[in-house]
Amino acid sequence: MCGIVGYIGEKQAYPILIKGLKRLEYRGYDSAGVALINAHCSTYKCRGKVSDLEAEVEGKNIEGTIGLGHTRWATHGEPNDINAHPHTSMHGKFIIIHNGIIENYNRLKSKLINRGYEFKSETDTEVLANLIEYIYLKGKVNAVTAVELALSKIVGAYGLVIACVDEKDHLIAVRKGSPLVIGVGSGEYFLASDATPIVEHTKSVIYLQDNDMAVIGLNGMNLKNLNSKQSGEKKPIIHKLELDVDEIEKSGYDHYMLKEIHEQPRSISDTFRGRINPATHELKLGGLHYNMDALTNAKRIIIIACGTSYHAGLVGEYLIEEFARIPTEVEYASEFRYRDPIIYKDDVVIAISQSGETADTLAAIELAKEKGATVLGVCNVVGSSIPRSTDGGVYTHAGPEIGVASTKAFTAQVTVLTMIAMQIGQKSGSLTKQEYSDLIEELALIPDKISAILKKSDEIKAISELYQHATNALYLGRGYLYPVAMEGALKLKEISYIHAEGYPAAEMKHGPIALIDENMPVIVVATKDKSYDKIVSNIQEVKARKGIIIAIVTEGDDTISKMADHVIEVPESDFALAPLLSVIPLQLISYFIAVLRGCNVDQPRNLAKSVTVE
Ligand code: G6P
């Protein structure tokens, strides 16, 4: 969480920083700030969005060809003007932006207070700014040495960009646990938490590794790893960005979320590209080439993830157990990492993450690695931390997802998990040749089927209008469709602030049924599958208590359509692929309800896209 940008070059920094911050606003949006390194060093910051910062800065001095910018998701200290970044040290020598958490900041703060330091904010970042300054002034060392010494006393995670007013010809960037990318232009450098602010300036980027420190000047940069036993410089590896600016624009849609929902036919095709061939019935996942033996021989597969990625993992459990016949468990990364889980060397752990940066998922990966398991990643952001810390994996290739509520990343994750399960099943023989070929053909049809569902947007909007004032909603599903119900409920609560629960339909009798009355919309995901008859009974139970039924059904269903208040039809598919279709109306329902309620769909309150704190 929190977005960081920086610039050093010959252009004016302010417009580059502001545009970059807007691209990173999905990472946090409770306050924003910039510092411009000019004759006086001007810092502007305020509570609110980047647009509030622009208003705040109007008419002020924004000169400067070096600068830093930050958009915040508060951890220490409420969102207000003072706690906003950048933070300046007490004597004004250092200006800092930070993404992450400094765990021992309280102890360091007390020591600095005893040495005469006064603090303006409640943040951990200001403690670091003052600690660096204290070492710099007291030790009479240069800025780089002061930063290095200060960081040796810090426990925590950080992506940092630091400017020293006495050394205005360079910026210092350090990464430990929070992402940081350097864009290499011609005579200029860009810094950012991810590549989206950089792509329109240069396609050459360096992904900092943990404990890397870059000193970036107009004439070049030096990189070293603070943990490395070898002293001296490290050779930077320059990667070419495959991202296009178009992919990070709204392209005529009202919101990123709507754009991303509509992108799904294409994003799923991108997930397939070069991997499945319906004509030859082949499926190949290059990223798992060296891990197929571990996967086919695994006694157990453990999936770890957070948020929507966790729901994709739940679908993955059903898929892997059905196609590959390997016992599979799914766990929230935040629980897994703290409960001393039993992990065997022949377990395979699959970490799912859109951003590839979720702190709990990263920590859970480290734990699984320590215990000797093979760890694989299913991630969307290329070059992010999770793919770099796993033994192998599969990129989802859904393209940048900017709306905080995840949509196309979910369907891409489920698509990848389907392919993994199929590949294991084919190798181990638990899927017959015919089943395997049929599934490949079925999978290839999914993008067109999603396009057909998206054409029903007006119908879905009309239903959504009727329930925009609901205060609660219940989502029900069975089997493969139970995780879809959970995902539907999460979508509704996160962007429209309506309380919603996702439940396995049969469990309704053990509690939630008590909530049902004539005001309660119950969204039932009831496409044709093995438990169809059972879910029909569940619908009758709701109707008997005057609940309102909105049912997602298979095209041509004439049983549920007679009982439900509303039905939304989706095309028929293999049961195992139904989540990829039935989730689409649920994404649209939550989108339309949130818009009708006047909510900020792309930036819901209190949330952030990338949760890089525990
Ligand atoms: C945040 C986001 C969710 C996302 C979750 C896990 O809560 O708002 O959309 O599902 O983090 O993120 P990851 O990047 O690991 O998938």
Residues whose N, C-alpha, C, O or C-beta is under 5 A from the ligand:
A	BS01	G6P	C306 G307 T308 S309 I352 S353 Q354 S355 G356 T358 V404 A405 S406 A608 K609 V611
